[in-house]
Structure formats: structure tokens, C-alpha cells
Amino acid sequence: MSRAPFQVLVFPYMIDSNGEILYCVFRRQNEDGGYWQAIAGGVEGAEAPLDAAIREGFEEAGIPEDCEYVQMDSCAAIPAADVCGLLWGNDILVIPEYAFAVRVGDAQIALS
């Protein structure tokens, strides 16, 4: 399947018994020591950003597909070359990264 020139960012959260919102971010390891990030991934083919967010949430953290996803108002523009090199040619310099929040409730998040 071809890669679409979009990214998604997924922020899992839950509300505890005190009404406090708890977020989940992940530590990514790399040669520089690592960094913290929400679930991130690409959009495949004609997939809509929401569908990509649901798929990435399931693939990367085992989040059930029926959890409540909400598209956030923020959207970033990130360098295309940092995501996939020159996959989309020399004319696409930045791609949008759509952000979503997903309420996981009692669902267990699986670390991959």
C-alpha cells in the first residue's frame, strides 16, 4: 500500500477516580539516547487521518478500535524529508501531522 503525505499523532488518555486526566507518552530509543513521543505513524493509501489514527493506536499500543477518538484542533507541519525522504518528490516540502486524543478508559495499553 502506498504512503500518503500525511502523519497522525495519537495521545492516549484516561480520567482517574479523582477526575484527573492521565496521558500516556512513549520513550523511543535511538542512537542519540531517545525521546518522548505520542503514538505516531503514517497514512496509508486512501485512508482518512482518523482511520490511520485508529489503526496506529491498535498497532502500536493495542488500543481497542472502538475507543473514543477525537481530532484535536492543533495540526503541525513537519518536514517531509524527515518522515520519508523524497518519497513524494521534490515539490512536497512539508506534510500535515493531525493530532488525536483517544480515551482508553479501562483498556490496557500494550508496549511494543
Backbone torsions as a table, in degrees:
resi	resn	phi	psi	omega
1	MET	NA	141.3	-177.8
2	SER	-79.7	153.9	-178.5
3	ARG	-92.3	125.9	178.2
4	ALA	-84.0	152.5	-178.1
5	PRO	-80.3	59.0	176.7
6	PHE	-145.1	156.7	173.2
7	GLN	-127.3	157.5	172.2
8	VAL	-125.5	150.6	176.9
9	LEU	-129.2	128.2	-174.4
10	VAL	-121.0	123.8	178.9
11	PHE	-108.6	100.8	175.4
12	PRO	-71.2	143.0	176.7
13	TYR	-149.5	162.4	172.9
14	MET	-143.0	162.2	175.8
15	ILE	-112.8	120.3	-176.2
16	ASP	-79.8	179.7	-175.6
17	SER	-64.6	-17.4	176.6
18	ASN	-92.8	3.1	-178.7
19	GLY	82.2	8.3	-179.7
20	GLU	-84.0	138.0	178.7
21	ILE	-87.1	126.2	178.7
22	LEU	-113.5	128.1	-179.2
23	TYR	-105.6	155.8	177.0
24	CYS	-119.4	123.1	170.8
25	VAL	-124.5	159.9	-171.6
26	PHE	-118.6	143.4	176.8
27	ARG	-90.0	118.6	178.8
28	ARG	-98.6	130.9	179.5
29	GLN	-92.8	139.4	170.9
30	ASN	-152.1	-176.3	-176.1
31	GLU	-66.4	-17.4	179.0
32	ASP	-91.3	4.1	178.8
33	GLY	106.9	-15.0	175.7
34	GLY	107.1	172.5	-179.3
35	TYR	-157.9	163.8	178.7
36	TRP	-98.9	138.2	-176.7
37	GLN	-156.2	151.1	169.8
38	ALA	-72.9	177.8	174.9
39	ILE	-65.5	131.6	-178.3
40	ALA	-135.4	148.4	177.7
41	GLY	-173.9	175.8	-176.8
42	GLY	-97.1	164.4	176.8
43	VAL	-96.8	130.6	-175.8
44	GLU	-103.9	132.2	175.7
45	GLY	55.5	-128.9	-178.8
46	ALA	-93.6	16.1	-178.8
47	GLU	-60.8	138.1	174.1
48	ALA	-77.4	152.8	179.6
49	PRO	-53.9	-40.6	178.6
50	LEU	-62.1	-43.6	178.7
51	ASP	-62.6	-38.1	177.4
52	ALA	-65.6	-39.9	178.9
53	ALA	-62.8	-43.9	179.0
54	ILE	-63.1	-44.8	179.4
55	ARG	-63.3	-46.7	-179.5
56	GLU	-63.5	-40.4	177.6
57	GLY	-59.4	-40.5	178.5
58	PHE	-71.9	-46.4	-177.3
59	GLU	-64.1	-43.0	-173.1
60	GLU	-90.0	-24.1	-175.5
61	ALA	-138.1	4.5	179.1
62	GLY	67.5	23.2	-179.5
63	ILE	-71.4	124.8	-179.6
64	PRO	-55.7	141.3	-175.3
65	GLU	-68.6	-15.2	-179.5
66	ASP	-93.4	7.5	175.7
67	CYS	-68.7	158.0	-176.8
68	GLU	-80.0	111.9	176.8
69	TYR	-101.4	138.3	177.0
70	VAL	-130.6	127.7	176.2
71	GLN	-74.6	128.5	-179.6
72	MET	-80.7	158.5	-179.7
73	ASP	-69.3	-27.2	-176.8
74	SER	-77.9	143.0	175.9
75	CYS	-144.4	129.2	-178.7
76	ALA	-102.8	157.9	171.1
77	ALA	-112.4	121.5	-176.8
78	ILE	-119.0	151.1	-178.7
79	PRO	-61.4	125.0	-179.7
80	ALA	-59.7	-37.9	-178.2
81	ALA	-62.9	-29.0	178.9
82	ASP	-74.9	-18.3	-177.6
83	VAL	-94.8	-53.2	-174.3
84	CYS	-139.4	27.0	-179.5
85	GLY	63.4	-131.3	-179.4
86	LEU	-104.9	30.7	-178.2
87	LEU	-51.4	-38.5	-176.3
88	TRP	-99.0	11.4	178.2
89	GLY	92.4	-179.5	-176.6
90	ASN	-80.3	-13.0	-175.4
91	ASP	-85.9	-20.5	179.5
92	ILE	-97.7	106.3	-176.3
93	LEU	-95.6	-34.6	177.9
94	VAL	-132.6	154.1	176.5
95	ILE	-128.7	151.3	178.2
96	PRO	-76.3	145.1	173.9
97	GLU	-120.3	109.0	-177.8
98	TYR	-85.9	135.3	-177.7
99	ALA	-105.6	139.8	179.1
100	PHE	-132.0	146.6	169.6
101	ALA	-107.8	142.1	176.9
102	VAL	-131.3	123.2	178.3
103	ARG	-83.4	116.7	-175.1
104	VAL	-93.2	-14.1	179.0
105	GLY	56.3	-125.8	-179.3
106	ASP	-90.9	2.4	-178.4
107	ALA	-63.2	142.4	176.6
108	GLN	-84.5	134.0	176.0
109	ILE	-92.6	126.8	-179.7
110	ALA	-94.0	130.6	177.0
111	LEU	-90.9	128.3	-179.3
112	SER	-99.1	NA	NA
